[in-house]
Amino acid sequence: MRLITILLTLSVLGASGCAESTQPARNNRTQQALAESMPPGHLFQRHMIDLNRLTLSVLEAGSGDPVIFVHGVVTTSNIFPQYVSAFSPDFRGIAVDLRGYGDSEKPPSGFTIEQFSKDLITLADVLKIDRAVWVGVSMGGMILQRLALDRPERVRALVLVSTTDGAMILDDDIPTIGAPRDYREVSKNMIVESFPPDAPAHTYRPLLERIPTWNATVIREALTSMSQFNVHGQLSRITVPTLVMVGAKDGVATPTIAKGIQAQIPGAQLVEFNTGHFMMAEDPDQFRTVLGNFLKGLAR
C-alpha cells in the first residue's frame, strides 16, 4: 500500500500536496479554505491512498472510532473538513474524494453507485476498518444505502443526508453533458439550484470552486446511475442505528421521501432542517449538533 500523507494545521497554511499526474493540484486558496474550516489547533491529514488499481484522496482528523463521510455528485470531501475532527476523541473523521472527484484519481469509467460502494469497502479494507459509521450526502446517501444492503457487516451505523431511495433526476438531458453542454455550467446550475433562492452566495461559493476537479464523464455516468437507482422496499433489511436528515426546502430529496426512508428502516430517526439540500453548508452548527448527538447515542 502506498500512503502519502500531508499534515496541515492553521499555522502551516502554505503546505503543498504531493500529486500524481492524474491528480489536480491543490492551490493555496483551497489549502487555506480547508485550514480555515478546521477548529483552531486541530491537525488534519490529506492522504493519497493506493487501492491497488485506484488512488483515492482522503481527509482525516481526530481519534476514536471511524466515521466515514461520503459526498454527492457535485461536491467533494471539502464539504466536510469542519466535521472530521468535531467528534474527537470518541470519533475519528475520514472524508473521501470518490473516484473521479477532488484529488482522487480519474480512471476512464466506473462512476456508478455500485462501483463507488465497492471502492469504499476497499478503502475500509486498506485502512483496516472492519465497521464504520457511514455518513452520506445526496448521491453519497444513495451509495451508502447500496453499501448497507450489500455489506451489512461493515456498517456500525448509518447517516443518510438529503437523499432518496429511488431515482434522483438532476438533469433532463444527461447524454449531452460534455458535448455540447459544458459540464462546468451543468454542475454550477445544480449546486446553485440546490440552495434556497435567498441563500447568500458565500454559502455555496466553496462548492463552485471545486467543479474543475471532476469532468464531464464523471458527472454524466454518476447522474445516469442516480437516475436508475431504486432500493425502495428493501431498506427494512437495514437494522443498524440510522439517522435521516432532510432540508424542509429541498425540492429533490424532499421531506416526504425522507419520511418514507425512515419508515422502512426499523428505529430510524428523522431530523428536519429549515434549509435546502446542503444543510451542512447552510446550518453547520445544527448539523454538527444533530450528528454529534446521534454519535453519542451509539453504544461502544
N, C-alpha and C positions, 0 to 999 in steps of 0.2 A: 504494500500500500504506500503510495506517495502522498505525503501530507505537508503542505506548505502553509505555514501559519504567519499571519500578520497581526501583531499586537498593536492596539490603538488605545490611547487614553486622551482625555481632554487636554493634557499637557503636551501631547505629541500629535498635533493636527497635520503635520506635513508628511507623515509616513506614507510611503507609496507601496502598492502591492506588486507581488510577483505575478506576472500573467503570461500565459502562452499565447501563441498567435491566434488561437480560437477564442480568446477572452478579450472583451472590451476593456480598455484601460479605465481605472477608476481615477477620475480627475480630482484636483484638490477641493473643488466645490462639493463633490459627492462625499469625500472623506470628511470635510468639515460638517456637512449636514448630518452624517452618521454620528460624529462625535457630539454635536450639539444636542442630539436627541437622547443621549445617554445621561443617566443621573451623574452628578459630579463625582469624580474619583473612581468610577467603575471601569474596570478593564474589560474590553471585549475583543474577540478574536475573529478574523476573517480567514477561514480555512479553504484551501482548494483541495478537495478530496477525490482521490482516484478510485473509481468503482470498477476498475479493470478496463472496461470499454467506454467509460464515460467519466468526465470530471465535473463535479458539482461544487459550487461555491456555497459555503455555509457561514453564517454569522452566529457566534456563540458567546454567551456571557453567563456568569453566575455559577453556582454549585448546587448540588442536590439531585433529585430525581429528574429525568429528562422530560421536557415539554418541547415538542417539535411543531413549529409554525409553518404553514403552507399557504402561499399567496395565490392570487387569482390570475385571470387571463391577461389583464393589462396592468399588472403590478409585479413587484419583485420582493425579495426579502427586506428591502429598505422600508417597507411599511411597518416593520416590527421592531426596530432597534431599541425603542424605549421600553419594550416589554420583555426583552430577552433576559435582562438582569433584575427585573422588578420583583421577582418572587424568590430570589436567593436569600438565605442559603437552603431553603427547602426544595426549590426547583431551579434547575439549570435550563436556560432557554437556548434553543437551537432553531434558527430560521434559515431555510434553504432557498436558494435560487433553483427552480426547476430547470430541467434540460431546456436549452434554448433561451433562457431568460437571464438577465443580470450579468453576472460574471461567470456563469456556468457555460460549459461547452455547448456548441451549437451543431449537433450532428445533422445529417441531411433530412431526417424524419424521426418519427416516434413521439410526436407531440399530442398524445391522446391521454384521456383519463386513465385508461388501463395501464399504459406504459409509465405514466407518471407515478402511479401507485406502486408498480413493480420497482421503479427506481428508488422510491422512498424505503421500501423494505430492504433493498440492497444497501442503501445508505445506513440504515439502522444496523444492519449486519456489520458493516465496516466499523461503525462507531461502537460496536459491541453493546447495543441496546436491545434487550430482549422485549421489553414492553415500555411503551411511552404514552404520555398524554399527548394527543394529537389535536392541534388547533388549525382549522382550515377555513379560509375566507373565500366565498363565492365559488369559483371553479375549484379552489382548494378544498372546500367543503364537499364538493362532489367527488373529488379524488379520495377523500378520507372515508366517505360512505362506501365506496368501492373497496378500499383497503380493509375497512372493518368487517365487511361481508366476506371478503376472500381470505383474510388472515386475522381472524378474531383473537388469536393467541398473542398477537403483537400489540394489542391495544389495551392500555390500562384505563383510559377514559377518553372521551371524545367531546370536542367543542366545535359545533357547526355554526358558522357565522355567515349571514347573508347568502344563503344557498338554497338549492332546490333539490327535490328527489326525482325530478323529471327534467325534460328538456329545458334548457335556458337558451333562448334565442336572442342574441345581442346584435345580430346583423342580418339584413334581409337578402343579401346577395354575396354570401361568403366566397364563392369561387372567383369573384372579381378582385378580391383583396390582393394587392401586389401588381395586378395588371387587369384593368387600367387604374384601379384606385390605389392610392398611396397608403400603405399600412400605417404610416405615422399619423395621417389625418384620421383614419378609421379609429385608431387607438385613442387619439385625443378626444374624439367625439364621445367614445364610450366612457372615458373617465369623467369628462365634464358632465355628461348626462346622468351619471351615477350619483351626483350631488344635487341637493335641492337648488332651485334657481337663485335663491338668495345667499347661497354659501359663499363666503369670502374666497377670493382666488388663492390666498396663501394656504388654504386647506388642501387644495388639490395640485398646486404647482409642483411639489416634490414628486408626485406621481408622473406628471407630464415629462419631467426631466429624465425619467428612466426609459421612456419609449424607445430611444435608439439602441437599447441593449437587447431587443429582440428583433425579429424580422418578419417579413410577410408570410413565409412558410410556417413559422411557429404559430402565429396568431390564426392563420387560416385553418391549419389542422386542429388546433385546440378548440376553436369555435365550432368546427364541424363535429368534433367529439362531444362537445357540450350540447349541441342541438340534437344529438342522438341518445343522450343519456336517459336512463329510466330504471330506477330501483324502487319505484313506488310499490308498496305492498310487501316488500322484502325486509324492511327495516325492523320488524319485530324480532328478527334474529340477532339484533344488536342488544346485548344485555349488560354492557358496561355503563358506568355513570356517564350521562350525556347532558350537555348544556347546549341549547339552541339560542342564538342571538339574532335579532332581526330589527331593522330600522322601520319605524312606522311610516316613513315617507318613501320607502323602497318600492318602486313600481315594477321591479323584476322578480326579486326574491321577496315576495310580499309577506305580510304577517299571516295571511291565510295559509300560504304554503308552509310557513314555519310552524304554525299550529298543527298542520297535517303531519309534518315530520315528528313533532313532539308526541302526537297521539299514537304513532306507530312504535315508538321506542319506549319500552317499559321504564317508568320512573324518570323520564327525561324532564329537565327543567327548561323553561322558556323565559327569556328576558327581552322586553321590547324597549328600544331606544327611540328617542324623539329625533331621529336622523334619517338620512338616506342610506345608500348601500354601504358606505365606508364609515361606520360609526367609530372605528379606531382612529380615524383622522378627524372626524367632526367632534367627537366627545371622548378624547383619550382618557380623561380621568375616570369617567364612569366605566369605560371598557376595562381599564386596569382594575377597578374595584370589583366589578362583576366577575371577571376572570379570577382574580385573587381569592374571592370568597368561595368560588367553586373549587379551586385547588385546595384551599384549606379544609374543605369538607371531605376530601378523599382520604380514605383510611390508608395509613402507611403499612 
